[in-house]
Amino acid sequence: MSIGLIWFGNDLRTADQTMMWHASQEVDQLICVFCDSSLADTSPLSAYATPSTSRKVFLRQGLNDLSKSLSELGQTLFVSSLPAHHVITTLLNELPITHVYRNLHPGWYEQKALDDLKEAFSDVQFRLFSGLQLFSPSHTTFIGNQFPDTFSKFRKHMERLEVSPPAPEINRLPAIAPFVLPNISPWKVTQEQEAPLFNGGELAALTQLSDYFATPLPSTYKETRNAFDGWENSTKFSAWLAQGSISPKQIKACLDVYERDHGANDSTYWIFFELLWRDYFHGYGLHYGRQLFARQGIRGQGAQGSFYPERFKKWCQGNTPYPIVNACMRQLNQTGYMSNRGRQLVASCLIYDLGIDWRYGAAYFESQLLDYDVASNWGNWQYIAGVGADPRGGRHFNLDKQARTYDPEQR
């Protein structure tokens, strides 16, 4: 009798789940568990990264959808608010589990938990998959087994590779392995009020995916993506990608169909380009590990700023001397979302105009962004701060010029 354990994280879906497909073929019984890492210390500045109410609601919506989908496949979603390492250790100690299925996570703390478990339970098969990325992380190290120090090198190599199609559909999962353990219980579907913009879960994610590619918007994406406002100006996939309610491969498959039917151009390529950026930062996080959170970044030098509590508080509240920054921060606090250009500007302001250590900004984004992704968030902040992958050594934006270009009405 073989018993499998699917360890969910930022992959709250049943479609395009290679790890689930393998579990359906390889084990006789199965347990599906999610550990709520929002209660764990996942960064050095965790006191500033406490998830907002909006982030918690978005997560619960995602768990609701996953629970319903698993039920239709004959399974139950178990959830614990304890740290993942503790939960998985308990399950492996108390039950004769033979296989653990997990999508590779780019965070250092998540990787350490996994590595410690693999070392402690060497008799268990740990089956690892790349369900969070376009490409397997094994494809992202090259040139003497080194991770590329710039995105350009990465892109030139990776864009020539073929993206594998989404995983086969799963019609049934193995039966539930019965167990009763404290602090690990079936998820009880909650009633959540719908948000005006983003609602978590696989159903909402697939709806946005279908709706977006049913329009001509992909053909103008590159020209509109930096706009501060407007639902249609960018894909808006990022929150569901971060939650794992959709996968990069699902997006790429829809993009391929769109280009086949409507033609490819710079804008449709740019959607793929942004997915490559995401893969780059995932590989970056896996390669550099704890340096993702280091003040000096991956370069070991060049960090600016200190911590000024009052300045930082005003930045968080959108109460700085810069109207464009204030508008972006208010949008973030109210919706859990901010445009790509807005993120660059408020980060530049915090680091170069307010003189604050970039890590405090990264931690605040962690608390607020619905699309928070550990590698993309901390990697992008390092990029702006000049301690990461930017070959130009950081990006200091002229806020007055940017306001004239992107927010002439000072909204």
C-alpha positions as CSV (number, residue, x, y, z in Angstrom):
1,M,0.0,0.0,0.0
2,S,1.5,3.3,-1.1
3,I,0.4,6.6,0.4
4,G,1.1,10.0,-1.2
5,L,1.1,13.5,0.3
6,I,0.4,16.5,-1.9
7,W,1.9,19.5,-0.2
8,F,0.2,22.6,-1.6
9,G,1.7,26.0,-1.5
10,N,1.5,28.8,-4.1
11,D,-0.2,26.4,-6.5
12,L,-3.9,26.4,-5.6
13,R,-5.4,24.8,-8.7
14,T,-6.2,21.4,-10.1
15,A,-5.6,22.2,-13.8
16,D,-2.1,21.9,-15.2
17,Q,-0.9,20.1,-12.1
18,T,1.8,17.7,-13.1
19,M,2.4,16.7,-9.5
20,M,-1.3,15.7,-9.1
21,W,-1.3,13.8,-12.3
22,H,1.8,11.7,-11.1
23,A,0.1,11.2,-7.7
24,S,-3.0,9.8,-9.5
25,Q,-0.8,7.3,-11.3
26,E,1.6,6.3,-8.6
27,V,-0.1,5.9,-5.2
28,D,-3.0,4.0,-3.7
29,Q,-4.1,6.6,-1.2
30,L,-3.6,10.3,-0.9
31,I,-3.6,13.2,1.5
32,C,-3.8,16.8,0.2
33,V,-2.6,19.5,2.7
34,F,-2.0,23.2,2.6
35,C,0.0,25.0,5.3
36,D,-0.8,28.7,5.8
37,S,2.7,30.2,5.6
38,S,1.3,33.7,6.2
39,L,1.6,32.9,9.9
40,A,5.3,32.0,9.5
41,D,8.3,34.4,9.5
42,T,9.1,34.3,5.7
43,S,11.5,37.3,5.6
44,P,13.9,39.1,7.9
45,L,11.5,42.0,8.2
46,S,8.4,39.9,8.9
47,A,7.1,42.5,11.4
48,Y,6.5,44.8,8.4
49,A,5.2,42.1,6.2
50,T,2.0,40.9,8.0
51,P,-0.6,40.1,5.4
52,S,-3.3,42.6,4.9
53,T,-7.0,41.7,5.2
54,S,-7.3,41.8,1.4
55,R,-4.5,39.3,1.1
56,K,-6.1,37.0,3.6
57,V,-9.5,37.1,1.9
58,F,-7.8,36.4,-1.5
59,L,-6.1,33.4,0.0
60,R,-9.3,32.1,1.6
61,Q,-11.1,32.4,-1.8
62,G,-8.3,30.4,-3.4
63,L,-8.6,27.7,-0.8
64,N,-12.4,27.6,-1.2
65,D,-12.0,26.9,-4.9
66,L,-9.3,24.3,-4.4
67,S,-11.3,22.5,-1.8
68,K,-14.4,22.3,-4.1
69,S,-12.2,21.1,-7.0
70,L,-10.5,18.4,-5.0
71,S,-13.9,17.3,-3.7
72,E,-15.0,16.7,-7.3
73,L,-12.0,14.6,-7.8
74,G,-12.7,12.5,-4.7
75,Q,-10.3,14.2,-2.3
76,T,-10.3,16.5,0.7
77,L,-8.2,19.6,1.3
78,F,-6.6,19.6,4.8
79,V,-5.2,22.8,6.2
80,S,-3.1,23.8,9.1
81,S,-2.0,27.2,10.4
82,L,1.2,25.7,11.8
83,P,4.6,26.1,10.0
84,A,4.9,23.7,7.0
85,H,8.0,22.0,8.4
86,H,6.1,21.1,11.6
87,V,3.0,19.9,9.7
88,I,4.8,17.7,7.2
89,T,7.1,16.3,9.9
90,T,4.1,15.3,11.9
91,L,2.4,13.6,9.0
92,L,5.5,11.7,8.0
93,N,6.1,10.6,11.5
94,E,2.6,9.5,12.2
95,L,1.6,7.9,8.9
96,P,3.3,5.4,6.5
97,I,3.6,8.0,3.7
98,T,5.7,6.8,0.8
99,H,5.6,9.8,-1.6
100,V,5.6,13.5,-1.1
101,Y,4.6,15.7,-4.1
102,R,5.6,19.3,-4.2
103,N,6.1,22.1,-6.7
104,L,9.5,23.7,-6.3
105,H,9.2,27.1,-4.5
106,P,11.7,29.9,-5.1
107,G,11.8,31.1,-1.5
108,W,14.8,30.4,0.7
109,Y,12.8,29.5,3.8
110,E,10.5,27.2,1.8
111,Q,13.5,25.5,0.2
112,K,15.2,25.1,3.6
113,A,12.1,23.4,5.0
114,L,12.0,21.0,2.0
115,D,15.7,20.2,2.3
116,D,15.5,19.6,6.0
117,L,12.6,17.2,5.4
118,K,14.4,15.3,2.6
119,E,17.3,14.8,4.9
120,A,15.2,13.7,7.9
121,F,13.1,11.3,5.9
122,S,15.5,9.7,3.4
123,D,13.2,6.7,3.0
124,V,10.4,8.8,1.5
125,Q,10.3,9.7,-2.2
126,F,10.1,13.4,-2.6
127,R,8.7,14.1,-6.1
128,L,9.5,17.7,-7.1
129,F,7.9,19.5,-10.0
130,S,8.1,22.9,-11.7
131,G,4.4,23.8,-11.7
132,L,5.1,27.5,-10.8
133,Q,7.4,28.2,-13.7
134,L,7.3,28.1,-17.5
135,F,10.5,26.1,-17.6
136,S,12.0,23.6,-15.2
137,P,14.6,25.4,-13.0
138,S,17.1,22.8,-14.2
139,H,16.9,24.6,-17.6
140,T,17.8,28.0,-16.1
141,T,21.4,27.3,-15.1
142,F,23.8,27.3,-17.9
143,I,27.2,28.7,-19.0
144,G,29.3,26.6,-16.7
145,N,26.3,25.7,-14.5
146,Q,26.1,29.4,-13.4
147,F,22.9,31.4,-13.2
148,P,23.0,34.4,-15.6
149,D,23.7,37.6,-13.8
150,T,21.4,39.6,-16.1
151,F,18.0,39.1,-17.6
152,S,19.2,39.7,-21.1
153,K,21.5,36.7,-21.0
154,F,18.7,34.6,-19.5
155,R,16.1,35.7,-22.1
156,K,18.4,35.1,-25.1
157,H,18.9,31.5,-24.0
158,M,15.4,30.7,-22.7
159,E,13.2,32.2,-25.5
160,R,14.7,29.7,-28.0
161,L,13.4,26.7,-25.9
162,E,10.1,25.0,-26.4
163,V,7.5,25.5,-23.6
164,S,6.0,22.1,-22.7
165,P,2.1,22.0,-22.8
166,P,0.0,22.0,-19.7
167,A,-0.4,18.7,-17.8
168,P,-3.1,16.3,-18.8
169,E,-6.5,16.7,-17.2
170,I,-7.2,14.7,-14.0
171,N,-10.5,12.9,-13.7
172,R,-10.0,11.2,-10.4
173,L,-7.5,11.1,-7.5
174,P,-6.7,8.2,-5.3
175,A,-8.8,7.7,-2.2
176,I,-8.2,9.7,1.0
177,A,-5.8,8.1,3.4
178,P,-7.8,8.3,6.7
179,F,-6.1,10.0,9.7
180,V,-6.9,12.2,12.7
181,L,-4.2,14.5,14.0
182,P,-4.4,17.7,16.0
183,N,-4.1,21.1,14.2
184,I,-4.6,19.5,10.8
185,S,-8.2,19.6,9.7
186,P,-10.4,19.6,6.5
187,W,-10.9,23.1,5.1
188,K,-14.3,24.5,5.8
189,V,-15.5,26.6,2.9
190,T,-15.9,30.2,4.0
191,Q,-18.3,32.9,2.8
192,E,-16.3,35.8,1.4
193,Q,-17.6,39.1,0.0
194,E,-16.6,39.6,-3.5
195,A,-13.9,42.3,-4.1
196,P,-14.4,45.0,-6.7
197,L,-11.3,43.9,-8.7
198,F,-9.6,40.7,-7.7
199,N,-11.2,37.6,-6.3
200,G,-9.0,34.6,-5.5
201,G,-9.3,31.1,-6.8
202,E,-9.1,29.0,-9.9
203,L,-12.5,29.9,-11.3
204,A,-11.9,33.6,-11.3
205,A,-8.4,33.0,-12.7
206,L,-9.7,30.9,-15.6
207,T,-12.4,33.4,-16.3
208,Q,-9.9,36.3,-16.6
209,L,-7.7,34.1,-18.8
210,S,-10.5,33.4,-21.1
211,D,-12.0,36.9,-21.1
212,Y,-8.6,38.6,-21.8
213,F,-7.7,36.4,-24.8
214,A,-11.2,36.8,-26.2
215,T,-10.5,40.5,-26.8
216,P,-8.0,42.3,-29.1
217,L,-6.2,43.6,-26.0
218,P,-3.1,41.3,-26.3
219,S,-2.3,43.0,-29.5
220,T,-1.8,46.4,-27.8
221,Y,-0.4,45.1,-24.4
222,K,3.0,46.6,-24.8
223,E,1.6,50.1,-25.5
224,T,-0.8,50.1,-22.5
225,R,0.8,48.0,-19.8
226,N,2.4,50.9,-17.9
227,A,-0.8,52.9,-17.5
228,F,-1.6,53.4,-13.8
229,D,-5.3,52.8,-14.0
230,G,-7.7,50.8,-16.2
231,W,-8.5,47.1,-15.9
232,E,-7.9,46.5,-19.6
233,N,-4.4,48.1,-19.8
234,S,-2.6,44.9,-18.7
235,T,-3.4,41.3,-18.4
236,K,-4.0,41.4,-14.6
237,F,-2.9,37.7,-14.4
238,S,-0.3,38.4,-11.7
239,A,-2.4,37.9,-8.6
240,W,-3.6,34.5,-9.7
241,L,-0.1,33.5,-10.9
242,A,1.2,34.4,-7.5
243,Q,-1.5,32.3,-5.8
244,G,-1.0,29.5,-8.4
245,S,-4.6,29.6,-9.4
246,I,-3.3,29.6,-13.0
247,S,0.1,28.6,-14.3
248,P,2.5,30.3,-16.7
249,K,2.0,27.4,-19.1
250,Q,-1.7,27.9,-19.2
251,I,-1.1,31.5,-20.2
252,K,1.5,30.6,-22.8
253,A,-0.9,28.0,-24.3
254,C,-3.7,30.7,-24.6
255,L,-1.2,33.2,-26.0
256,D,-0.1,30.7,-28.7
257,V,-3.7,30.2,-29.8
258,Y,-4.3,33.9,-29.9
259,E,-1.2,34.5,-32.0
260,R,-2.2,31.7,-34.3
261,D,-5.7,33.1,-34.8
262,H,-4.9,36.9,-34.7
263,G,-1.2,37.2,-35.5
264,A,1.8,37.9,-33.4
265,N,3.4,41.3,-32.8
266,D,5.6,43.1,-30.3
267,S,2.7,43.2,-27.8
268,T,1.9,39.5,-27.8
269,Y,5.6,38.8,-27.5
270,W,5.8,41.1,-24.5
271,I,3.3,39.0,-22.6
272,F,5.7,36.1,-23.1
273,F,8.6,38.4,-22.2
274,E,7.0,39.2,-18.8
275,L,6.5,35.5,-18.1
276,L,10.2,35.1,-18.8
277,W,11.0,37.9,-16.3
278,R,9.0,35.9,-13.7
279,D,10.9,32.7,-14.5
280,Y,14.2,34.7,-14.3
281,F,13.4,35.8,-10.7
282,H,12.3,32.3,-9.7
283,G,15.7,31.0,-10.9
284,Y,17.4,33.9,-9.2
285,G,15.7,33.1,-5.9
286,L,16.6,29.5,-6.1
287,H,20.2,30.3,-7.0
288,Y,20.9,33.1,-4.5
289,G,18.8,31.8,-1.6
290,R,19.1,33.9,1.5
291,Q,20.9,36.7,-0.4
292,L,17.5,37.6,-1.8
293,F,16.8,39.3,1.6
294,A,20.3,40.7,2.2
295,R,20.7,44.5,2.4
296,Q,23.7,44.4,0.0
297,G,21.8,42.0,-2.2
298,I,23.6,39.6,-4.5
299,R,26.4,42.1,-5.2
300,G,27.5,42.4,-1.6
301,Q,27.9,46.2,-1.9
302,G,26.2,49.4,-3.0
303,A,23.2,49.5,-0.7
304,Q,21.9,52.9,0.2
305,G,19.6,54.3,2.9
306,S,18.8,53.6,6.5
307,F,15.5,53.4,8.4
308,Y,13.5,56.6,9.2
309,P,10.2,55.5,10.9
310,E,8.3,58.7,10.2
311,R,9.3,58.9,6.6
312,F,8.5,55.2,6.0
313,K,5.1,55.6,7.7
314,K,4.3,58.5,5.4
315,W,5.4,56.6,2.3
316,C,3.2,53.6,3.3
317,Q,0.2,55.9,3.8
318,G,0.8,57.8,0.6
319,N,1.7,61.0,2.3
320,T,4.9,62.1,0.7
321,P,5.9,65.3,-1.1
322,Y,5.3,63.5,-4.4
323,P,1.7,63.3,-5.7
324,I,2.4,60.5,-8.1
325,V,3.8,58.3,-5.3
326,N,0.9,59.1,-3.1
327,A,-1.6,58.1,-5.7
328,C,0.2,54.8,-6.3
329,M,0.4,54.0,-2.6
330,R,-3.2,54.8,-2.0
331,Q,-4.1,52.5,-4.9
332,L,-2.0,49.7,-3.3
333,N,-3.6,50.2,0.1
334,Q,-7.1,50.2,-1.2
335,T,-6.9,47.5,-3.8
336,G,-3.9,45.3,-3.2
337,Y,-2.7,46.2,-6.7
338,M,-0.3,48.6,-8.3
339,S,0.9,48.9,-11.9
340,N,4.3,47.8,-12.9
341,R,5.4,51.4,-13.6
342,G,3.9,52.6,-10.3
343,R,5.9,50.0,-8.4
344,Q,9.1,51.2,-10.0
345,L,8.4,54.8,-9.1
346,V,7.4,54.3,-5.5
347,A,10.5,52.0,-5.0
348,S,12.8,54.6,-6.5
349,C,11.2,57.3,-4.2
350,L,11.7,55.2,-1.1
351,I,15.3,54.4,-1.8
352,Y,16.7,57.5,-3.5
353,D,14.4,60.4,-2.5
354,L,13.5,59.4,1.1
355,G,16.8,57.6,1.8
356,I,15.2,54.4,3.2
357,D,16.7,50.9,3.2
358,W,15.0,49.1,0.2
359,R,14.1,46.0,2.3
360,Y,11.5,47.9,4.3
361,G,9.7,48.7,1.0
362,A,9.9,45.1,-0.1
363,A,8.4,44.0,3.2
364,Y,5.6,46.4,2.9
365,F,4.8,45.2,-0.6
366,E,4.8,41.7,0.8
367,S,2.1,42.7,3.3
368,Q,-0.1,44.4,0.7
369,L,0.2,43.0,-2.8
370,L,-2.3,40.4,-3.8
371,D,0.3,39.3,-6.4
372,Y,3.1,39.0,-3.9
373,D,5.7,36.5,-5.1
374,V,8.8,36.2,-3.0
375,A,11.3,36.0,-5.8
376,S,9.7,38.6,-8.1
377,N,9.1,41.1,-5.2
378,W,12.5,40.9,-3.5
379,G,14.4,40.5,-6.8
380,N,12.7,43.6,-8.3
381,W,13.4,45.7,-5.2
382,Q,17.1,44.6,-5.4
383,Y,17.0,45.6,-9.1
384,I,15.8,49.1,-8.4
385,A,18.2,49.5,-5.4
386,G,21.2,48.6,-7.5
387,V,22.1,45.5,-5.5
388,G,20.6,42.9,-7.8
389,A,20.4,42.0,-11.5
390,D,20.4,45.5,-13.0
391,P,23.6,46.0,-15.0
392,R,23.2,49.8,-14.7
393,G,23.4,49.6,-10.9
394,G,19.9,50.7,-10.0
395,R,17.1,52.9,-11.3
396,H,16.5,56.4,-9.9
397,F,13.4,57.8,-11.7
398,N,12.7,61.5,-12.1
399,L,9.4,61.7,-10.4
400,D,8.3,65.0,-11.9
401,K,9.0,63.8,-15.4
402,Q,7.2,60.5,-14.7
403,A,4.2,62.4,-13.3
404,R,4.0,64.5,-16.5
405,T,4.1,61.3,-18.6
406,Y,1.9,58.9,-16.7
407,D,-0.3,61.1,-14.4
408,P,-0.7,64.5,-15.8
409,E,-3.9,65.1,-13.9
410,Q,-2.3,64.1,-10.6
411,R,-4.9,61.6,-9.6
